[in-house]
């Protein structure tokens, strides 16, 4: 399976699929990220979709990544494609929530490092996006944001990606 950047109707379909799962916009670090402003990558025949934005250059943001069938290698295919697509950036950054233990494991196993924890950031994000659930994976209250970063080039200080 491979992942590719999509345009046109494929892009519109992929955005609609992400929006139905996650809503649009996404809210990260108190900012709105519109899926339509992102580059969209699709794995295989739509088994996975990712939205990536370069507005914070030299850091690219993985706004959302969704493998619709878990533990099939789809997320890894998307991460590999995102890394290749973002070769002109210094780092990839993403945000997850304190309840998302599976994502924390997945990203750290692929070289991402924890770079920031924002207590109560999800609670505050609900002011911008009230549809954010109160309880997440494993029955854990969803309240904090956690940033992870994957350096794509050598840097003097990881704080450069905060």
C-alpha atoms as an extended CHARMM CRD file, in Angstrom:
* protein
*
       162  EXT
         1         1  UNK       CA              0.0000000000        0.0000000000        0.0000000000  PROA      1               0.0000000000
         2         2  UNK       CA              1.1370000000        3.5250000000       -0.7930000000  PROA      2               0.0000000000
         3         3  UNK       CA             -0.0550000000        6.9830000000        0.1740000000  PROA      3               0.0000000000
         4         4  UNK       CA             -0.3630000000        9.9230000000       -2.1730000000  PROA      4               0.0000000000
         5         5  UNK       CA             -1.2720000000       13.6020000000       -2.1670000000  PROA      5               0.0000000000
         6         6  UNK       CA             -4.7930000000       14.0380000000       -3.5610000000  PROA      6               0.0000000000
         7         7  UNK       CA             -6.5160000000       16.8420000000       -5.4590000000  PROA      7               0.0000000000
         8         8  UNK       CA             -9.9410000000       17.5420000000       -6.9480000000  PROA      8               0.0000000000
         9         9  UNK       CA            -12.7930000000       15.1890000000       -6.1070000000  PROA      9               0.0000000000
        10        10  UNK       CA            -10.4960000000       12.7630000000       -4.2800000000  PROA      10              0.0000000000
        11        11  UNK       CA             -9.4210000000       15.6250000000       -2.0230000000  PROA      11              0.0000000000
        12        12  UNK       CA            -13.0040000000       16.7430000000       -1.4190000000  PROA      12              0.0000000000
        13        13  UNK       CA            -14.0430000000       13.1800000000       -0.5650000000  PROA      13              0.0000000000
        14        14  UNK       CA            -11.1000000000       12.7440000000        1.8060000000  PROA      14              0.0000000000
        15        15  UNK       CA            -11.8200000000       16.0470000000        3.5660000000  PROA      15              0.0000000000
        16        16  UNK       CA            -15.4890000000       15.0800000000        3.9320000000  PROA      16              0.0000000000
        17        17  UNK       CA            -14.4790000000       11.7530000000        5.4370000000  PROA      17              0.0000000000
        18        18  UNK       CA            -12.1440000000       13.4100000000        7.9520000000  PROA      18              0.0000000000
        19        19  UNK       CA            -14.7470000000       16.0550000000        8.7930000000  PROA      19              0.0000000000
        20        20  UNK       CA            -17.3690000000       13.3800000000        9.4710000000  PROA      20              0.0000000000
        21        21  UNK       CA            -15.0030000000       11.6910000000       11.9390000000  PROA      21              0.0000000000
        22        22  UNK       CA            -13.3390000000       14.7100000000       13.5420000000  PROA      22              0.0000000000
        23        23  UNK       CA            -15.3270000000       17.7960000000       12.6220000000  PROA      23              0.0000000000
        24        24  UNK       CA            -13.9650000000       20.8280000000       10.8350000000  PROA      24              0.0000000000
        25        25  UNK       CA            -12.1230000000       22.8910000000       11.8910000000  PROA      25              0.0000000000
        26        26  UNK       CA             -9.7080000000       21.0640000000       14.1440000000  PROA      26              0.0000000000
        27        27  UNK       CA             -8.6570000000       23.0190000000       17.2380000000  PROA      27              0.0000000000
        28        28  UNK       CA             -5.0370000000       22.6760000000       18.3400000000  PROA      28              0.0000000000
        29        29  UNK       CA             -3.0800000000       24.9480000000       20.6970000000  PROA      29              0.0000000000
        30        30  UNK       CA             -6.0760000000       27.2790000000       20.7990000000  PROA      30              0.0000000000
        31        31  UNK       CA             -6.0310000000       27.7460000000       17.0140000000  PROA      31              0.0000000000
        32        32  UNK       CA             -8.4530000000       26.6210000000       14.3450000000  PROA      32              0.0000000000
        33        33  UNK       CA             -7.0470000000       24.4740000000       11.5440000000  PROA      33              0.0000000000
        34        34  UNK       CA             -9.3810000000       24.2230000000        8.5520000000  PROA      34              0.0000000000
        35        35  UNK       CA             -9.0560000000       20.9360000000        6.7040000000  PROA      35              0.0000000000
        36        36  UNK       CA             -9.4770000000       22.7930000000        3.4040000000  PROA      36              0.0000000000
        37        37  UNK       CA             -6.2750000000       24.7440000000        4.1350000000  PROA      37              0.0000000000
        38        38  UNK       CA             -4.2860000000       21.5110000000        4.5210000000  PROA      38              0.0000000000
        39        39  UNK       CA             -2.6290000000       19.1960000000        2.0850000000  PROA      39              0.0000000000
        40        40  UNK       CA             -4.4470000000       15.8770000000        2.0820000000  PROA      40              0.0000000000
        41        41  UNK       CA             -2.7860000000       12.4790000000        1.7350000000  PROA      41              0.0000000000
        42        42  UNK       CA             -4.7030000000        9.2420000000        1.2010000000  PROA      42              0.0000000000
        43        43  UNK       CA             -3.3910000000        5.7390000000        1.8350000000  PROA      43              0.0000000000
        44        44  UNK       CA             -4.3470000000        3.0000000000       -0.5830000000  PROA      44              0.0000000000
        45        45  UNK       CA             -7.9260000000        3.1880000000       -1.7850000000  PROA      45              0.0000000000
        46        46  UNK       CA             -8.9600000000        5.3810000000        1.1260000000  PROA      46              0.0000000000
        47        47  UNK       CA             -8.0180000000        3.1280000000        4.0350000000  PROA      47              0.0000000000
        48        48  UNK       CA             -6.3760000000        6.1380000000        5.6840000000  PROA      48              0.0000000000
        49        49  UNK       CA             -6.3510000000        9.9180000000        5.3530000000  PROA      49              0.0000000000
        50        50  UNK       CA             -4.0630000000       12.6160000000        6.7620000000  PROA      50              0.0000000000
        51        51  UNK       CA             -4.1910000000       16.4080000000        6.7380000000  PROA      51              0.0000000000
        52        52  UNK       CA             -0.8700000000       18.2770000000        6.9400000000  PROA      52              0.0000000000
        53        53  UNK       CA             -0.3450000000       22.0380000000        7.0440000000  PROA      53              0.0000000000
        54        54  UNK       CA              2.8320000000       24.0450000000        6.5150000000  PROA      54              0.0000000000
        55        55  UNK       CA              1.6110000000       27.4070000000        7.8010000000  PROA      55              0.0000000000
        56        56  UNK       CA              4.0690000000       27.3400000000       10.7380000000  PROA      56              0.0000000000
        57        57  UNK       CA              7.1370000000       26.8210000000        8.5460000000  PROA      57              0.0000000000
        58        58  UNK       CA              9.7600000000       25.5200000000        9.2420000000  PROA      58              0.0000000000
        59        59  UNK       CA              7.5020000000       23.1450000000       11.2120000000  PROA      59              0.0000000000
        60        60  UNK       CA              4.8060000000       21.1570000000        9.4140000000  PROA      60              0.0000000000
        61        61  UNK       CA              1.7340000000       20.2550000000       11.4500000000  PROA      61              0.0000000000
        62        62  UNK       CA             -0.0050000000       16.9120000000       11.1690000000  PROA      62              0.0000000000
        63        63  UNK       CA             -3.4790000000       18.2750000000       11.8110000000  PROA      63              0.0000000000
        64        64  UNK       CA             -5.1570000000       14.8700000000       11.7290000000  PROA      64              0.0000000000
        65        65  UNK       CA             -4.2920000000       11.3540000000       10.6960000000  PROA      65              0.0000000000
        66        66  UNK       CA             -6.9080000000        8.6210000000       10.5100000000  PROA      66              0.0000000000
        67        67  UNK       CA             -6.3690000000        4.9460000000        9.7730000000  PROA      67              0.0000000000
        68        68  UNK       CA             -9.8830000000        3.6220000000        9.3250000000  PROA      68              0.0000000000
        69        69  UNK       CA             -8.7470000000        0.0280000000        9.9700000000  PROA      69              0.0000000000
        70        70  UNK       CA             -6.4020000000       -0.0430000000       12.9560000000  PROA      70              0.0000000000
        71        71  UNK       CA             -3.2490000000       -2.1280000000       13.2390000000  PROA      71              0.0000000000
        72        72  UNK       CA             -2.9910000000       -2.7770000000        9.4980000000  PROA      72              0.0000000000
        73        73  UNK       CA              0.0850000000       -0.5750000000        8.8140000000  PROA      73              0.0000000000
        74        74  UNK       CA             -2.0120000000        2.2480000000        7.3450000000  PROA      74              0.0000000000
        75        75  UNK       CA             -0.8400000000        4.8600000000        9.8510000000  PROA      75              0.0000000000
        76        76  UNK       CA              2.7740000000        3.9280000000        9.1950000000  PROA      76              0.0000000000
        77        77  UNK       CA              2.2410000000        4.2820000000        5.4340000000  PROA      77              0.0000000000
        78        78  UNK       CA              0.7610000000        7.7470000000        6.0190000000  PROA      78              0.0000000000
        79        79  UNK       CA              3.5810000000        8.8230000000        8.3600000000  PROA      79              0.0000000000
        80        80  UNK       CA              6.2040000000        7.6790000000        5.8470000000  PROA      80              0.0000000000
        81        81  UNK       CA              4.4290000000        9.5980000000        3.0620000000  PROA      81              0.0000000000
        82        82  UNK       CA              4.1170000000       12.7180000000        5.2350000000  PROA      82              0.0000000000
        83        83  UNK       CA              7.8370000000       12.6030000000        6.0710000000  PROA      83              0.0000000000
        84        84  UNK       CA              8.7010000000       12.3160000000        2.3720000000  PROA      84              0.0000000000
        85        85  UNK       CA              6.2480000000       15.1010000000        1.4810000000  PROA      85              0.0000000000
        86        86  UNK       CA              7.6450000000       17.4390000000        4.1700000000  PROA      86              0.0000000000
        87        87  UNK       CA             11.3270000000       16.9890000000        3.3480000000  PROA      87              0.0000000000
        88        88  UNK       CA             11.7610000000       20.7900000000        3.0610000000  PROA      88              0.0000000000
        89        89  UNK       CA             10.6510000000       21.3230000000        6.6660000000  PROA      89              0.0000000000
        90        90  UNK       CA             12.7940000000       21.0670000000        9.7870000000  PROA      90              0.0000000000
        91        91  UNK       CA             10.2570000000       19.0770000000       11.8000000000  PROA      91              0.0000000000
        92        92  UNK       CA              6.8430000000       17.4800000000       11.9610000000  PROA      92              0.0000000000
        93        93  UNK       CA              4.6300000000       18.3710000000       14.8960000000  PROA      93              0.0000000000
        94        94  UNK       CA              1.3100000000       16.9840000000       16.0070000000  PROA      94              0.0000000000
        95        95  UNK       CA             -0.9830000000       17.2650000000       18.9580000000  PROA      95              0.0000000000
        96        96  UNK       CA             -3.0040000000       14.5880000000       20.6960000000  PROA      96              0.0000000000
        97        97  UNK       CA             -4.9710000000       14.4390000000       23.9130000000  PROA      97              0.0000000000
        98        98  UNK       CA             -4.1330000000       12.8960000000       27.2600000000  PROA      98              0.0000000000
        99        99  UNK       CA             -6.5890000000       10.0200000000       26.7440000000  PROA      99              0.0000000000
       100       100  UNK       CA             -5.1320000000        8.9160000000       23.3960000000  PROA      100             0.0000000000
       101       101  UNK       CA             -2.7160000000        6.3180000000       24.7220000000  PROA      101             0.0000000000
       102       102  UNK       CA             -2.7180000000        4.3890000000       21.4340000000  PROA      102             0.0000000000
       103       103  UNK       CA             -1.5860000000        7.4880000000       19.5250000000  PROA      103             0.0000000000
       104       104  UNK       CA              1.1130000000        8.2590000000       22.0780000000  PROA      104             0.0000000000
       105       105  UNK       CA              2.4870000000        4.7350000000       21.6600000000  PROA      105             0.0000000000
       106       106  UNK       CA              2.1710000000        4.8310000000       17.8570000000  PROA      106             0.0000000000
       107       107  UNK       CA              4.0150000000        8.1420000000       17.3820000000  PROA      107             0.0000000000
       108       108  UNK       CA              6.7690000000        7.4850000000       19.9120000000  PROA      108             0.0000000000
       109       109  UNK       CA              7.5300000000        4.1490000000       18.2840000000  PROA      109             0.0000000000
       110       110  UNK       CA              8.0860000000        6.0710000000       15.0410000000  PROA      110             0.0000000000
       111       111  UNK       CA             10.5830000000        8.5190000000       16.5350000000  PROA      111             0.0000000000
       112       112  UNK       CA              8.3140000000       11.3580000000       17.6740000000  PROA      112             0.0000000000
       113       113  UNK       CA              9.2630000000       12.9000000000       21.0270000000  PROA      113             0.0000000000
       114       114  UNK       CA              7.0780000000       14.6120000000       23.5950000000  PROA      114             0.0000000000
       115       115  UNK       CA              7.6510000000       18.3420000000       23.3870000000  PROA      115             0.0000000000
       116       116  UNK       CA              4.8630000000       20.0370000000       25.3350000000  PROA      116             0.0000000000
       117       117  UNK       CA              1.9640000000       19.3270000000       27.6610000000  PROA      117             0.0000000000
       118       118  UNK       CA             -0.7870000000       21.9100000000       28.0380000000  PROA      118             0.0000000000
       119       119  UNK       CA             -2.9970000000       21.1620000000       31.0500000000  PROA      119             0.0000000000
       120       120  UNK       CA             -6.6820000000       21.9940000000       30.4650000000  PROA      120             0.0000000000
       121       121  UNK       CA             -6.0580000000       23.0000000000       26.8370000000  PROA      121             0.0000000000
       122       122  UNK       CA             -8.8440000000       20.6900000000       25.6200000000  PROA      122             0.0000000000
       123       123  UNK       CA            -11.2040000000       22.1950000000       28.1620000000  PROA      123             0.0000000000
       124       124  UNK       CA            -10.4200000000       25.6160000000       26.6870000000  PROA      124             0.0000000000
       125       125  UNK       CA            -10.6460000000       24.3180000000       23.1020000000  PROA      125             0.0000000000
       126       126  UNK       CA            -14.2720000000       23.3510000000       23.7460000000  PROA      126             0.0000000000
       127       127  UNK       CA            -15.0480000000       27.0830000000       23.7910000000  PROA      127             0.0000000000
       128       128  UNK       CA            -14.0670000000       27.1620000000       20.0930000000  PROA      128             0.0000000000
       129       129  UNK       CA            -15.4160000000       23.6920000000       19.2810000000  PROA      129             0.0000000000
       130       130  UNK       CA            -18.1330000000       22.5520000000       21.7140000000  PROA      130             0.0000000000
       131       131  UNK       CA            -18.4270000000       19.1590000000       19.9640000000  PROA      131             0.0000000000
       132       132  UNK       CA            -15.1460000000       17.9370000000       21.5210000000  PROA      132             0.0000000000
       133       133  UNK       CA            -16.0270000000       14.9860000000       23.7450000000  PROA      133             0.0000000000
       134       134  UNK       CA            -15.6600000000       15.1730000000       27.5090000000  PROA      134             0.0000000000
       135       135  UNK       CA            -14.5010000000       11.5680000000       27.8540000000  PROA      135             0.0000000000
       136       136  UNK       CA            -12.1230000000        9.9120000000       25.4200000000  PROA      136             0.0000000000
       137       137  UNK       CA            -10.3990000000        6.5890000000       24.9640000000  PROA      137             0.0000000000
       138       138  UNK       CA            -10.4360000000        4.1130000000       27.8390000000  PROA      138             0.0000000000
       139       139  UNK       CA            -12.9600000000        6.2390000000       29.7430000000  PROA      139             0.0000000000
       140       140  UNK       CA            -10.3090000000        8.8840000000       30.4660000000  PROA      140             0.0000000000
       141       141  UNK       CA            -11.4600000000       12.4810000000       30.8570000000  PROA      141             0.0000000000
       142       142  UNK       CA            -10.1320000000       14.4300000000       27.8720000000  PROA      142             0.0000000000
       143       143  UNK       CA             -8.6240000000       17.6530000000       29.2030000000  PROA      143             0.0000000000
       144       144  UNK       CA             -4.9530000000       18.1110000000       28.1900000000  PROA      144             0.0000000000
       145       145  UNK       CA             -3.0870000000       18.5130000000       24.9030000000  PROA      145             0.0000000000
       146       146  UNK       CA              0.2520000000       16.8020000000       24.2770000000  PROA      146             0.0000000000
       147       147  UNK       CA              2.5650000000       17.8610000000       21.4450000000  PROA      147             0.0000000000
       148       148  UNK       CA              4.9570000000       15.4440000000       19.8030000000  PROA      148             0.0000000000
       149       149  UNK       CA              7.7320000000       16.4210000000       17.3990000000  PROA      149             0.0000000000
       150       150  UNK       CA              9.8080000000       14.5070000000       14.8830000000  PROA      150             0.0000000000
       151       151  UNK       CA             12.9110000000       16.4380000000       13.8070000000  PROA      151             0.0000000000
       152       152  UNK       CA             13.5250000000       16.0930000000       10.0750000000  PROA      152             0.0000000000
       153       153  UNK       CA             16.8700000000       17.9210000000       10.2520000000  PROA      153             0.0000000000
       154       154  UNK       CA             19.4560000000       18.3120000000       12.9630000000  PROA      154             0.0000000000
       155       155  UNK       CA             18.7670000000       21.3060000000       15.2100000000  PROA      155             0.0000000000
       156       156  UNK       CA             20.5630000000       22.8210000000       18.1630000000  PROA      156             0.0000000000
       157       157  UNK       CA             17.5420000000       22.8120000000       20.4680000000  PROA      157             0.0000000000
       158       158  UNK       CA             14.2360000000       20.9200000000       20.4670000000  PROA      158             0.0000000000
       159       159  UNK       CA             12.5980000000       24.0470000000       21.9240000000  PROA      159             0.0000000000
       160       160  UNK       CA             12.7450000000       25.4260000000       18.3890000000  PROA      160             0.0000000000
       161       161  UNK       CA              9.6540000000       23.3530000000       17.5800000000  PROA      161             0.0000000000
       162       162  UNK       CA              7.3930000000       24.5040000000       20.4160000000  PROA      162             0.0000000000
